[in-house]
Amino acid sequence: MIPTFVSLQADLFRLPCLICHVPDWQNVKRDFLSSINWDDPDCNLEHFYSDYHRYFTRGEQPPYHMDLMDLLRGPLDFFAQENPGAQVMSSWCQRYSANQMHPVHTHGVIGYSAVFYAQLGRAHKPTCFFSPFPDPWSGFIDEKIPKCEEGDIIFFPSQCLHQSLPHAAAEDRIIFSFNIMQSPESIYV
């Protein structure tokens, strides 16, 4: 029997994400990835390859940025339909060899972030996300690994805790990431 005093049962909050596939990725993958300078000593860090500090922290875009934006035009346009004024502010590349990982982090409270899975083999896992809300009964933080494959891009709130898990594959895991903010004109309408 359903109690007669229940007037609404709904979620108070949700954590939006969008996953899109880039259909042409396999056709352009080799050429696109060959444009990255994988031997740059400024990008080969102790735990993984990242050109984040080479470009983003200097306020610059990497040389591949516009080609990446063109490649992702379809998913970016689809995302922008639901998020008017969305603008990609920065992009960077990261490569993880066997047993390398990126610890739990956020991109700050700036809007949305995205991860494009440029190379994601069967032994690799996509990004692991953590719930911002502890379970009300146990107090534990739930984690989710969305179903993504090579050529997919996932958009998520930039303040969501996430990490790149280590893997044991011979093939590197390669991602391109970026942050998305809204233009001031679209925020203050």
mmCIF file of the C-alpha atoms, coordinates in Angstrom:
data_MODEL
# 
_entry.id   MODEL 
# 
loop_
_atom_site.group_PDB 
_atom_site.id 
_atom_site.type_symbol 
_atom_site.label_atom_id 
_atom_site.label_alt_id 
_atom_site.label_comp_id 
_atom_site.label_asym_id 
_atom_site.label_entity_id 
_atom_site.label_seq_id 
_atom_site.pdbx_PDB_ins_code 
_atom_site.Cartn_x 
_atom_site.Cartn_y 
_atom_site.Cartn_z 
_atom_site.occupancy 
_atom_site.B_iso_or_equiv 
_atom_site.pdbx_formal_charge 
_atom_site.auth_seq_id 
_atom_site.auth_comp_id 
_atom_site.auth_asym_id 
_atom_site.auth_atom_id 
_atom_site.pdbx_PDB_model_num 
ATOM 1   C CA . MET A 1 1   ? 0.000  0.000  0.000   1.00 0.00 ? 1   MET A CA 1 
ATOM 2   C CA . ILE A 1 2   ? 1.323  3.440  -0.973  1.00 0.00 ? 2   ILE A CA 1 
ATOM 3   C CA . PRO A 1 3   ? 1.007  6.071  1.750   1.00 0.00 ? 3   PRO A CA 1 
ATOM 4   C CA . THR A 1 4   ? -1.424 8.856  0.858   1.00 0.00 ? 4   THR A CA 1 
ATOM 5   C CA . PHE A 1 5   ? 0.822  11.562 2.325   1.00 0.00 ? 5   PHE A CA 1 
ATOM 6   C CA . VAL A 1 6   ? 3.544  11.190 -0.361  1.00 0.00 ? 6   VAL A CA 1 
ATOM 7   C CA . SER A 1 7   ? 3.274  14.155 -2.706  1.00 0.00 ? 7   SER A CA 1 
ATOM 8   C CA . LEU A 1 8   ? 6.574  13.893 -4.580  1.00 0.00 ? 8   LEU A CA 1 
ATOM 9   C CA . GLN A 1 9   ? 9.369  11.412 -4.943  1.00 0.00 ? 9   GLN A CA 1 
ATOM 10  C CA . ALA A 1 10  ? 12.224 12.760 -7.017  1.00 0.00 ? 10  ALA A CA 1 
ATOM 11  C CA . ASP A 1 11  ? 15.955 13.382 -7.066  1.00 0.00 ? 11  ASP A CA 1 
ATOM 12  C CA . LEU A 1 12  ? 16.926 16.747 -5.638  1.00 0.00 ? 12  LEU A CA 1 
ATOM 13  C CA . PHE A 1 13  ? 20.140 16.891 -7.675  1.00 0.00 ? 13  PHE A CA 1 
ATOM 14  C CA . ARG A 1 14  ? 21.718 15.111 -10.605 1.00 0.00 ? 14  ARG A CA 1 
ATOM 15  C CA . LEU A 1 15  ? 25.184 14.959 -12.124 1.00 0.00 ? 15  LEU A CA 1 
ATOM 16  C CA . PRO A 1 16  ? 24.891 15.528 -15.876 1.00 0.00 ? 16  PRO A CA 1 
ATOM 17  C CA . CYS A 1 17  ? 27.251 13.995 -18.387 1.00 0.00 ? 17  CYS A CA 1 
ATOM 18  C CA . LEU A 1 18  ? 27.171 13.525 -22.125 1.00 0.00 ? 18  LEU A CA 1 
ATOM 19  C CA . ILE A 1 19  ? 29.006 10.855 -24.115 1.00 0.00 ? 19  ILE A CA 1 
ATOM 20  C CA . CYS A 1 20  ? 29.358 11.220 -27.898 1.00 0.00 ? 20  CYS A CA 1 
ATOM 21  C CA . HIS A 1 21  ? 31.253 9.173  -30.467 1.00 0.00 ? 21  HIS A CA 1 
ATOM 22  C CA . VAL A 1 22  ? 33.513 10.708 -33.120 1.00 0.00 ? 22  VAL A CA 1 
ATOM 23  C CA . PRO A 1 23  ? 32.801 8.485  -36.142 1.00 0.00 ? 23  PRO A CA 1 
ATOM 24  C CA . ASP A 1 24  ? 35.802 9.562  -38.254 1.00 0.00 ? 24  ASP A CA 1 
ATOM 25  C CA . TRP A 1 25  ? 38.379 8.983  -35.517 1.00 0.00 ? 25  TRP A CA 1 
ATOM 26  C CA . GLN A 1 26  ? 39.786 5.684  -36.842 1.00 0.00 ? 26  GLN A CA 1 
ATOM 27  C CA . ASN A 1 27  ? 40.353 7.299  -40.254 1.00 0.00 ? 27  ASN A CA 1 
ATOM 28  C CA . VAL A 1 28  ? 42.424 10.193 -38.874 1.00 0.00 ? 28  VAL A CA 1 
ATOM 29  C CA . LYS A 1 29  ? 43.902 8.709  -35.694 1.00 0.00 ? 29  LYS A CA 1 
ATOM 30  C CA . ARG A 1 30  ? 47.369 7.867  -37.005 1.00 0.00 ? 30  ARG A CA 1 
ATOM 31  C CA . ASP A 1 31  ? 47.955 11.257 -38.666 1.00 0.00 ? 31  ASP A CA 1 
ATOM 32  C CA . PHE A 1 32  ? 46.530 13.214 -35.759 1.00 0.00 ? 32  PHE A CA 1 
ATOM 33  C CA . LEU A 1 33  ? 48.558 11.412 -33.079 1.00 0.00 ? 33  LEU A CA 1 
ATOM 34  C CA . SER A 1 34  ? 51.731 11.715 -35.167 1.00 0.00 ? 34  SER A CA 1 
ATOM 35  C CA . SER A 1 35  ? 51.425 15.506 -34.870 1.00 0.00 ? 35  SER A CA 1 
ATOM 36  C CA . ILE A 1 36  ? 52.155 15.324 -31.116 1.00 0.00 ? 36  ILE A CA 1 
ATOM 37  C CA . ASN A 1 37  ? 55.781 15.704 -30.009 1.00 0.00 ? 37  ASN A CA 1 
ATOM 38  C CA . TRP A 1 38  ? 55.910 12.637 -27.748 1.00 0.00 ? 38  TRP A CA 1 
ATOM 39  C CA . ASP A 1 39  ? 59.640 13.182 -27.083 1.00 0.00 ? 39  ASP A CA 1 
ATOM 40  C CA . ASP A 1 40  ? 59.311 16.692 -25.639 1.00 0.00 ? 40  ASP A CA 1 
ATOM 41  C CA . PRO A 1 41  ? 61.276 16.587 -22.342 1.00 0.00 ? 41  PRO A CA 1 
ATOM 42  C CA . ASP A 1 42  ? 59.018 19.282 -20.842 1.00 0.00 ? 42  ASP A CA 1 
ATOM 43  C CA . CYS A 1 43  ? 56.027 16.958 -21.250 1.00 0.00 ? 43  CYS A CA 1 
ATOM 44  C CA . ASN A 1 44  ? 57.453 13.600 -20.155 1.00 0.00 ? 44  ASN A CA 1 
ATOM 45  C CA . LEU A 1 45  ? 56.697 13.729 -16.452 1.00 0.00 ? 45  LEU A CA 1 
ATOM 46  C CA . GLU A 1 46  ? 57.452 11.145 -13.783 1.00 0.00 ? 46  GLU A CA 1 
ATOM 47  C CA . HIS A 1 47  ? 53.989 9.572  -13.847 1.00 0.00 ? 47  HIS A CA 1 
ATOM 48  C CA . PHE A 1 48  ? 52.815 10.215 -17.434 1.00 0.00 ? 48  PHE A CA 1 
ATOM 49  C CA . TYR A 1 49  ? 53.131 12.406 -20.541 1.00 0.00 ? 49  TYR A CA 1 
ATOM 50  C CA . SER A 1 50  ? 51.254 15.717 -20.351 1.00 0.00 ? 50  SER A CA 1 
ATOM 51  C CA . ASP A 1 51  ? 51.595 18.942 -22.326 1.00 0.00 ? 51  ASP A CA 1 
ATOM 52  C CA . TYR A 1 52  ? 49.298 20.727 -19.833 1.00 0.00 ? 52  TYR A CA 1 
ATOM 53  C CA . HIS A 1 53  ? 52.133 22.689 -18.190 1.00 0.00 ? 53  HIS A CA 1 
ATOM 54  C CA . ARG A 1 54  ? 53.819 23.438 -21.501 1.00 0.00 ? 54  ARG A CA 1 
ATOM 55  C CA . TYR A 1 55  ? 50.766 25.232 -22.909 1.00 0.00 ? 55  TYR A CA 1 
ATOM 56  C CA . PHE A 1 56  ? 47.800 25.662 -20.560 1.00 0.00 ? 56  PHE A CA 1 
ATOM 57  C CA . THR A 1 57  ? 49.656 27.162 -17.604 1.00 0.00 ? 57  THR A CA 1 
ATOM 58  C CA . ARG A 1 58  ? 51.311 29.641 -19.985 1.00 0.00 ? 58  ARG A CA 1 
ATOM 59  C CA . GLY A 1 59  ? 47.963 30.704 -21.426 1.00 0.00 ? 59  GLY A CA 1 
ATOM 60  C CA . GLU A 1 60  ? 48.780 29.147 -24.811 1.00 0.00 ? 60  GLU A CA 1 
ATOM 61  C CA . GLN A 1 61  ? 47.007 26.606 -26.979 1.00 0.00 ? 61  GLN A CA 1 
ATOM 62  C CA . PRO A 1 62  ? 48.932 23.553 -28.197 1.00 0.00 ? 62  PRO A CA 1 
ATOM 63  C CA . PRO A 1 63  ? 49.707 23.394 -31.943 1.00 0.00 ? 63  PRO A CA 1 
ATOM 64  C CA . TYR A 1 64  ? 47.031 20.710 -32.477 1.00 0.00 ? 64  TYR A CA 1 
ATOM 65  C CA . HIS A 1 65  ? 44.232 22.653 -30.706 1.00 0.00 ? 65  HIS A CA 1 
ATOM 66  C CA . MET A 1 66  ? 42.336 23.885 -33.784 1.00 0.00 ? 66  MET A CA 1 
ATOM 67  C CA . ASP A 1 67  ? 42.604 20.491 -35.502 1.00 0.00 ? 67  ASP A CA 1 
ATOM 68  C CA . LEU A 1 68  ? 41.234 18.868 -32.333 1.00 0.00 ? 68  LEU A CA 1 
ATOM 69  C CA . MET A 1 69  ? 38.342 21.331 -32.218 1.00 0.00 ? 69  MET A CA 1 
ATOM 70  C CA . ASP A 1 70  ? 37.567 20.633 -35.896 1.00 0.00 ? 70  ASP A CA 1 
ATOM 71  C CA . LEU A 1 71  ? 37.674 16.890 -35.260 1.00 0.00 ? 71  LEU A CA 1 
ATOM 72  C CA . LEU A 1 72  ? 35.287 17.262 -32.300 1.00 0.00 ? 72  LEU A CA 1 
ATOM 73  C CA . ARG A 1 73  ? 33.007 19.819 -34.010 1.00 0.00 ? 73  ARG A CA 1 
ATOM 74  C CA . GLY A 1 74  ? 29.948 17.519 -34.040 1.00 0.00 ? 74  GLY A CA 1 
ATOM 75  C CA . PRO A 1 75  ? 30.005 16.653 -30.307 1.00 0.00 ? 75  PRO A CA 1 
ATOM 76  C CA . LEU A 1 76  ? 30.931 20.248 -29.396 1.00 0.00 ? 76  LEU A CA 1 
ATOM 77  C CA . ASP A 1 77  ? 27.998 21.645 -31.386 1.00 0.00 ? 77  ASP A CA 1 
ATOM 78  C CA . PHE A 1 78  ? 25.635 19.096 -29.826 1.00 0.00 ? 78  PHE A CA 1 
ATOM 79  C CA . PHE A 1 79  ? 26.868 20.040 -26.335 1.00 0.00 ? 79  PHE A CA 1 
ATOM 80  C CA . ALA A 1 80  ? 26.468 23.750 -27.130 1.00 0.00 ? 80  ALA A CA 1 
ATOM 81  C CA . GLN A 1 81  ? 22.793 23.240 -28.087 1.00 0.00 ? 81  GLN A CA 1 
ATOM 82  C CA . GLU A 1 82  ? 22.037 22.398 -24.442 1.00 0.00 ? 82  GLU A CA 1 
ATOM 83  C CA . ASN A 1 83  ? 24.638 24.827 -23.074 1.00 0.00 ? 83  ASN A CA 1 
ATOM 84  C CA . PRO A 1 84  ? 24.382 28.144 -24.964 1.00 0.00 ? 84  PRO A CA 1 
ATOM 85  C CA . GLY A 1 85  ? 27.537 30.234 -24.851 1.00 0.00 ? 85  GLY A CA 1 
ATOM 86  C CA . ALA A 1 86  ? 29.794 27.246 -24.131 1.00 0.00 ? 86  ALA A CA 1 
ATOM 87  C CA . GLN A 1 87  ? 33.397 27.983 -25.140 1.00 0.00 ? 87  GLN A CA 1 
ATOM 88  C CA . VAL A 1 88  ? 36.431 25.698 -25.023 1.00 0.00 ? 88  VAL A CA 1 
ATOM 89  C CA . MET A 1 89  ? 39.068 27.592 -23.081 1.00 0.00 ? 89  MET A CA 1 
ATOM 90  C CA . SER A 1 90  ? 42.021 25.227 -23.212 1.00 0.00 ? 90  SER A CA 1 
ATOM 91  C CA . SER A 1 91  ? 43.103 21.776 -24.336 1.00 0.00 ? 91  SER A CA 1 
ATOM 92  C CA . TRP A 1 92  ? 45.914 19.393 -23.508 1.00 0.00 ? 92  TRP A CA 1 
ATOM 93  C CA . CYS A 1 93  ? 47.074 15.850 -24.190 1.00 0.00 ? 93  CYS A CA 1 
ATOM 94  C CA . GLN A 1 94  ? 48.022 13.111 -21.739 1.00 0.00 ? 94  GLN A CA 1 
ATOM 95  C CA . ARG A 1 95  ? 49.509 9.671  -22.376 1.00 0.00 ? 95  ARG A CA 1 
ATOM 96  C CA . TYR A 1 96  ? 49.679 6.880  -19.812 1.00 0.00 ? 96  TYR A CA 1 
ATOM 97  C CA . SER A 1 97  ? 51.965 3.873  -20.230 1.00 0.00 ? 97  SER A CA 1 
ATOM 98  C CA . ALA A 1 98  ? 51.564 0.668  -18.212 1.00 0.00 ? 98  ALA A CA 1 
ATOM 99  C CA . ASN A 1 99  ? 51.133 1.281  -14.466 1.00 0.00 ? 99  ASN A CA 1 
ATOM 100 C CA . GLN A 1 100 ? 50.869 5.057  -14.920 1.00 0.00 ? 100 GLN A CA 1 
ATOM 101 C CA . MET A 1 101 ? 47.872 6.993  -13.645 1.00 0.00 ? 101 MET A CA 1 
ATOM 102 C CA . HIS A 1 102 ? 46.554 10.435 -12.755 1.00 0.00 ? 102 HIS A CA 1 
ATOM 103 C CA . PRO A 1 103 ? 45.347 10.734 -9.143  1.00 0.00 ? 103 PRO A CA 1 
ATOM 104 C CA . VAL A 1 104 ? 41.952 12.027 -8.061  1.00 0.00 ? 104 VAL A CA 1 
ATOM 105 C CA . HIS A 1 105 ? 41.470 15.674 -9.022  1.00 0.00 ? 105 HIS A CA 1 
ATOM 106 C CA . THR A 1 106 ? 38.996 18.249 -10.320 1.00 0.00 ? 106 THR A CA 1 
ATOM 107 C CA . HIS A 1 107 ? 39.330 21.011 -12.884 1.00 0.00 ? 107 HIS A CA 1 
ATOM 108 C CA . GLY A 1 108 ? 37.840 23.590 -10.506 1.00 0.00 ? 108 GLY A CA 1 
ATOM 109 C CA . VAL A 1 109 ? 34.426 25.213 -10.495 1.00 0.00 ? 109 VAL A CA 1 
ATOM 110 C CA . ILE A 1 110 ? 34.546 26.650 -14.006 1.00 0.00 ? 110 ILE A CA 1 
ATOM 111 C CA . GLY A 1 111 ? 31.761 24.905 -15.922 1.00 0.00 ? 111 GLY A CA 1 
ATOM 112 C CA . TYR A 1 112 ? 32.367 21.661 -17.776 1.00 0.00 ? 112 TYR A CA 1 
ATOM 113 C CA . SER A 1 113 ? 35.367 19.582 -18.742 1.00 0.00 ? 113 SER A CA 1 
ATOM 114 C CA . ALA A 1 114 ? 35.707 16.905 -21.391 1.00 0.00 ? 114 ALA A CA 1 
ATOM 115 C CA . VAL A 1 115 ? 37.900 13.889 -22.080 1.00 0.00 ? 115 VAL A CA 1 
ATOM 116 C CA . PHE A 1 116 ? 38.357 12.565 -25.613 1.00 0.00 ? 116 PHE A CA 1 
ATOM 117 C CA . TYR A 1 117 ? 39.613 8.971  -25.656 1.00 0.00 ? 117 TYR A CA 1 
ATOM 118 C CA . ALA A 1 118 ? 42.101 8.968  -28.526 1.00 0.00 ? 118 ALA A CA 1 
ATOM 119 C CA . GLN A 1 119 ? 43.578 5.576  -27.663 1.00 0.00 ? 119 GLN A CA 1 
ATOM 120 C CA . LEU A 1 120 ? 41.662 3.313  -25.328 1.00 0.00 ? 120 LEU A CA 1 
ATOM 121 C CA . GLY A 1 121 ? 42.382 -0.379 -25.709 1.00 0.00 ? 121 GLY A CA 1 
ATOM 122 C CA . ARG A 1 122 ? 40.461 -3.276 -24.208 1.00 0.00 ? 122 ARG A CA 1 
ATOM 123 C CA . ALA A 1 123 ? 42.763 -3.406 -21.173 1.00 0.00 ? 123 ALA A CA 1 
ATOM 124 C CA . HIS A 1 124 ? 42.242 0.314  -20.481 1.00 0.00 ? 124 HIS A CA 1 
ATOM 125 C CA . LYS A 1 125 ? 39.443 1.761  -18.402 1.00 0.00 ? 125 LYS A CA 1 
ATOM 126 C CA . PRO A 1 126 ? 37.819 5.119  -19.081 1.00 0.00 ? 126 PRO A CA 1 
ATOM 127 C CA . THR A 1 127 ? 37.966 7.860  -16.459 1.00 0.00 ? 127 THR A CA 1 
ATOM 128 C CA . CYS A 1 128 ? 36.683 6.929  -12.995 1.00 0.00 ? 128 CYS A CA 1 
ATOM 129 C CA . PHE A 1 129 ? 34.259 9.492  -11.490 1.00 0.00 ? 129 PHE A CA 1 
ATOM 130 C CA . PHE A 1 130 ? 33.332 9.955  -7.833  1.00 0.00 ? 130 PHE A CA 1 
ATOM 131 C CA . SER A 1 131 ? 29.932 10.999 -6.541  1.00 0.00 ? 131 SER A CA 1 
ATOM 132 C CA . PRO A 1 132 ? 29.854 14.421 -4.881  1.00 0.00 ? 132 PRO A CA 1 
ATOM 133 C CA . PHE A 1 133 ? 27.258 12.996 -2.482  1.00 0.00 ? 133 PHE A CA 1 
ATOM 134 C CA . PRO A 1 134 ? 28.118 10.259 0.054   1.00 0.00 ? 134 PRO A CA 1 
ATOM 135 C CA . ASP A 1 135 ? 25.645 7.391  0.288   1.00 0.00 ? 135 ASP A CA 1 
ATOM 136 C CA . PRO A 1 136 ? 23.073 8.469  2.911   1.00 0.00 ? 136 PRO A CA 1 
ATOM 137 C CA . TRP A 1 137 ? 23.183 5.115  4.726   1.00 0.00 ? 137 TRP A CA 1 
ATOM 138 C CA . SER A 1 138 ? 26.818 4.048  4.557   1.00 0.00 ? 138 SER A CA 1 
ATOM 139 C CA . GLY A 1 139 ? 28.580 7.389  4.094   1.00 0.00 ? 139 GLY A CA 1 
ATOM 140 C CA . PHE A 1 140 ? 30.702 5.821  1.349   1.00 0.00 ? 140 PHE A CA 1 
ATOM 141 C CA . ILE A 1 141 ? 31.511 7.691  -1.848  1.00 0.00 ? 141 ILE A CA 1 
ATOM 142 C CA . ASP A 1 142 ? 30.199 5.901  -4.925  1.00 0.00 ? 142 ASP A CA 1 
ATOM 143 C CA . GLU A 1 143 ? 32.383 5.699  -8.021  1.00 0.00 ? 143 GLU A CA 1 
ATOM 144 C CA . LYS A 1 144 ? 31.408 5.109  -11.639 1.00 0.00 ? 144 LYS A CA 1 
ATOM 145 C CA . ILE A 1 145 ? 33.356 4.200  -14.740 1.00 0.00 ? 145 ILE A CA 1 
ATOM 146 C CA . PRO A 1 146 ? 31.140 5.083  -17.712 1.00 0.00 ? 146 PRO A CA 1 
ATOM 147 C CA . LYS A 1 147 ? 31.001 2.855  -20.766 1.00 0.00 ? 147 LYS A CA 1 
ATOM 148 C CA . CYS A 1 148 ? 33.279 4.667  -23.189 1.00 0.00 ? 148 CYS A CA 1 
ATOM 149 C CA . GLU A 1 149 ? 35.416 3.384  -26.010 1.00 0.00 ? 149 GLU A CA 1 
ATOM 150 C CA . GLU A 1 150 ? 38.133 4.737  -28.250 1.00 0.00 ? 150 GLU A CA 1 
ATOM 151 C CA . GLY A 1 151 ? 36.786 7.670  -30.240 1.00 0.00 ? 151 GLY A CA 1 
ATOM 152 C CA . ASP A 1 152 ? 34.309 8.706  -27.514 1.00 0.00 ? 152 ASP A CA 1 
ATOM 153 C CA . ILE A 1 153 ? 34.227 12.034 -25.730 1.00 0.00 ? 153 ILE A CA 1 
ATOM 154 C CA . ILE A 1 154 ? 32.632 12.581 -22.329 1.00 0.00 ? 154 ILE A CA 1 
ATOM 155 C CA . PHE A 1 155 ? 31.502 15.981 -21.030 1.00 0.00 ? 155 PHE A CA 1 
ATOM 156 C CA . PHE A 1 156 ? 31.101 16.367 -17.244 1.00 0.00 ? 156 PHE A CA 1 
ATOM 157 C CA . PRO A 1 157 ? 30.923 19.125 -14.599 1.00 0.00 ? 157 PRO A CA 1 
ATOM 158 C CA . SER A 1 158 ? 34.468 20.376 -14.076 1.00 0.00 ? 158 SER A CA 1 
ATOM 159 C CA . GLN A 1 159 ? 34.229 20.180 -10.288 1.00 0.00 ? 159 GLN A CA 1 
ATOM 160 C CA . CYS A 1 160 ? 33.494 16.435 -10.331 1.00 0.00 ? 160 CYS A CA 1 
ATOM 161 C CA . LEU A 1 161 ? 36.262 14.369 -8.725  1.00 0.00 ? 161 LEU A CA 1 
ATOM 162 C CA . HIS A 1 162 ? 37.798 11.954 -11.227 1.00 0.00 ? 162 HIS A CA 1 
ATOM 163 C CA . GLN A 1 163 ? 40.964 9.975  -11.921 1.00 0.00 ? 163 GLN A CA 1 
ATOM 164 C CA . SER A 1 164 ? 42.757 7.975  -14.572 1.00 0.00 ? 164 SER A CA 1 
ATOM 165 C CA . LEU A 1 165 ? 43.331 4.439  -13.325 1.00 0.00 ? 165 LEU A CA 1 
ATOM 166 C CA . PRO A 1 166 ? 46.586 2.539  -13.913 1.00 0.00 ? 166 PRO A CA 1 
ATOM 167 C CA . HIS A 1 167 ? 46.578 -0.231 -16.515 1.00 0.00 ? 167 HIS A CA 1 
ATOM 168 C CA . ALA A 1 168 ? 48.841 -3.152 -17.435 1.00 0.00 ? 168 ALA A CA 1 
ATOM 169 C CA . ALA A 1 169 ? 48.473 -2.969 -21.223 1.00 0.00 ? 169 ALA A CA 1 
ATOM 170 C CA . ALA A 1 170 ? 51.424 -2.738 -23.604 1.00 0.00 ? 170 ALA A CA 1 
ATOM 171 C CA . GLU A 1 171 ? 49.596 -0.034 -25.567 1.00 0.00 ? 171 GLU A CA 1 
ATOM 172 C CA . ASP A 1 172 ? 49.488 3.494  -24.134 1.00 0.00 ? 172 ASP A CA 1 
ATOM 173 C CA . ARG A 1 173 ? 46.233 5.140  -23.101 1.00 0.00 ? 173 ARG A CA 1 
ATOM 174 C CA . ILE A 1 174 ? 45.981 8.583  -24.776 1.00 0.00 ? 174 ILE A CA 1 
ATOM 175 C CA . ILE A 1 175 ? 43.439 11.269 -23.999 1.00 0.00 ? 175 ILE A CA 1 
ATOM 176 C CA . PHE A 1 176 ? 42.828 14.884 -24.934 1.00 0.00 ? 176 PHE A CA 1 
ATOM 177 C CA . SER A 1 177 ? 41.094 17.009 -22.351 1.00 0.00 ? 177 SER A CA 1 
ATOM 178 C CA . PHE A 1 178 ? 39.742 20.529 -22.182 1.00 0.00 ? 178 PHE A CA 1 
ATOM 179 C CA . ASN A 1 179 ? 37.680 22.902 -20.088 1.00 0.00 ? 179 ASN A CA 1 
ATOM 180 C CA . ILE A 1 180 ? 34.491 24.621 -21.204 1.00 0.00 ? 180 ILE A CA 1 
ATOM 181 C CA . MET A 1 181 ? 33.174 27.874 -19.798 1.00 0.00 ? 181 MET A CA 1 
ATOM 182 C CA . GLN A 1 182 ? 30.146 29.962 -20.655 1.00 0.00 ? 182 GLN A CA 1 
ATOM 183 C CA . SER A 1 183 ? 30.614 33.370 -22.197 1.00 0.00 ? 183 SER A CA 1 
ATOM 184 C CA . PRO A 1 184 ? 29.635 36.194 -19.802 1.00 0.00 ? 184 PRO A CA 1 
ATOM 185 C CA . GLU A 1 185 ? 26.911 37.265 -22.241 1.00 0.00 ? 185 GLU A CA 1 
ATOM 186 C CA . SER A 1 186 ? 25.139 33.900 -21.903 1.00 0.00 ? 186 SER A CA 1 
ATOM 187 C CA . ILE A 1 187 ? 25.478 33.718 -18.110 1.00 0.00 ? 187 ILE A CA 1 
ATOM 188 C CA . TYR A 1 188 ? 24.002 37.140 -17.317 1.00 0.00 ? 188 TYR A CA 1 
ATOM 189 C CA . VAL A 1 189 ? 20.977 37.204 -19.607 1.00 0.00 ? 189 VAL A CA 1 
# 
